[in-house]
């Protein structure tokens, strides 16, 4: 009889705990941090890529799909590509400091347009938080590049 009462109490405790977990999950979904991320908006981000060989920089094209990881999470489409000689600090014969462009490497700014969820100061595109200054991986069928997210614009 005591063993049987123990089994019944254990089953009741498991059912109550499961119910509480379900109620807590629903409350978090409805009222938690992600609850305000419901408005879908157009998001434009700029990713800065540093010290690319010119052969690699030339493979980034407007119209390319932009993925963030090897799982091919699509965040948008490349809408603009600007390539510059990589800036570097040099000194002249008199010891004066100058900024000059290195013709052997490129700095590339890539603009990507997509849609994301916006709310409470957060911009989320699929599972990626779009925060300026954050390291950012940019992938396509031709390249896998690491850069920095330099701007986020929401419309």
N, C-alpha and C positions, 0 to 999 in steps of 0.2 A: 504494500500500500504506500509506503513512504517513497519507494523508488518510482512508483507510478505518479505520485503527486509531484516529484521532482521533474519528471519528463514533461508533465503538463505545464508547470511553471516555466521551464526552459522554453517550451514552444511559445508560450504567451510572451515571454521576454523578447524572443526573436521577432515575433510579429509586431510588437510595439516598437522595437528598434527600427525595423524595416519601415514601418509607417512614418516614424519621425524623420528618417533619412529622406523619404519621398517628399514629405511636407517641406523640409528644409531646402531641398533641391528646387522645388517649385517656387518657394519664396526668393531664393537667390536669383533664379531666372527672371522673375517678375520685378524684383526690386533691387537687385545687386548692381555691381559696377557695369556689367555689360547690358543692363536693361535700357540704358539711355542711348545705346548704339543702334538705333533703329532707323534713323533717317539716312537713306541712300543718296549720296551726292556725287557729282563729278569731282575727281581728285587729279591734280597735276603735280608731279614731283620732278625734281631735278637731281640727278645723280652725277657727282663729279668723280671721274676716273683719272688717276694720276700715273705718270711715267709709263705710258703705253708705247710699245714699238709702233712706228707708223703703219706697218703691215697689219697689226691687230686693229688699230684705230680705224683703218679704212674698211673694216668688215662690219662696222656698226651702221645700220641704215634706217632711215625713216620708214615706218611701216612694219618693222620687225616686231614680233610679239615679245614682250618682256616678262621673263620668268625670274623668280627669286631663289629657287633651289632646284635640285635634281629631280624632285618630285613633280616638277613642271607646274608650279602654282602660278597661273597667269595673273599678273597684276595690271596689265594694260598693254598699250601699243606705243612704240617710240614715235613721237611726233616731231622731234627736232634733235639734231646732232650738231654740236659746235666743237671744232677741234682747233687747238692752239699749240704752238711750241711750248714745251714744258718750261715754266719759269724757274730760273735758278739764280742764286746770288753769286756774283763774281766780283773780282777786284781788278782794277786796271793797273798799269805800270806805276802809277803814282800812289797806289794804295786806296783809291776811292772805291766805295762799294756801289755796285750797279746791279739791277735786275735785268737779266737777258734771257732770251728764249733759246732753249736747247733744241737744235734741229734734229737730234737723233731720237727724241722721245716726245710724246704728245700728251697734253692734258685735254680730256674730252668731257664736255657737259652734255648729258643725255636727258632730254625731257620725255616723260612718260605720262600718258593720259589714261585714266581708268575710272572705276567707280569704287566707292568705299562706304563704310558705315561711319557716321560722324555723331559725336555727342560728348558732352562734358569735357571738352578740350582734347578728346582723343580722335584720331583718324585711323581706322583699321581697314586695310585692303586685304581681303580674304583673311588670313591669320597674321598678317604682318602689321605691326604698329608703325605708322609713318611719323618718325620723329627726326627733325633736322639734327645733323651731327652723328646720327646712327650709322654704323657700318652697313653696307648694303651690297648684296651680291646680285649681279645682273647676268642672266644666262639666255642663250638662244641655241640654235642648232650649230652655230659657228664659233661661239665664244663663251667663256666663263670668266667674268671679271669681278674684281672687288673694288668698291669705291665707297663714297660717303654721300649720304642723303643730305643735300644742302638747302632744299626748300620744299615746302608742302603748301599747295594752294587748293582751297576748297571752294567750289562754286555751287 
